[in-house]
C-alpha cells in the first residue's frame, strides 16, 4: 500500500487537502474499497515514524475492508494479508502468523503470503525465519521489481540485523489525518478489541 507521500511526491499541504476530501467522503458512512484504502494510506502517512503508526485503527479499517466482500480470502487476498500484518503489530507477531496459517489453505504459499510471513517473523525477532521467507518469496515472484525487493529484504533480515521495533498495542500518530472517537469497539467477526474508529458507528 503506497502512502500519500509516495504518490507523486505530494507536499504536506496537498496531503492535508486530500485528507480533507477523504474526511468528507467518509462522513456519509457509505464505504467502498477506495475510501477504505485511502483511510488506511492516510493513517500510514500520518505517522511521524514507522514505530508510531496507529496500528489499532489500521486494523479496524482492515476489518471494514475484508467485510466488503462475501469471501474476502478468495476475492481479495491482499486485504486479508494486510489485515494479518495489522494483527501482528497490534497483538504480536505470533497472532499475525496464526492469521497467515489460517489463510494458507485458501491462498496457498504465494510470494505475497511468504513476504507477509517474512515481515511477521522479523517483527517477532526470528530473523532466520524472516530471511528464509523473504528469499522464498523472491524465488516465487514473477515481477522483476518485486523479486529484487524481496531479495534485498532477505539480505537485510540476515542474523546480524536487529529485529523490527515491536509496537505492542500500536502507537498514536499526530492525529491530523483521521480523527478517532473516544471509545474502542469490538470486532463483530473476531470478538477481539480493535481501535477507536475514525467515524461514528454505522446505524
Secondary structure, DSSP 4 states (H G I P E B T S, - for coil): ---GGGSTT--HHHHHHHHHHHHHHHHT----HHHHHHHHHHHHHH-SSGGG--HHHHHHHHHHHHTTSTTHHHH-HHHHHHHHHHHHHHH-HHHHHHHHHHHHHHH-S-HHHHHHHHHHHHHTT-HHHHHHHHHHHHHH--SHHHHHHHHHHHHHTSTTSPPPPP-TT------SSS---SS-EE-TTT--EEPPPSSPPP-
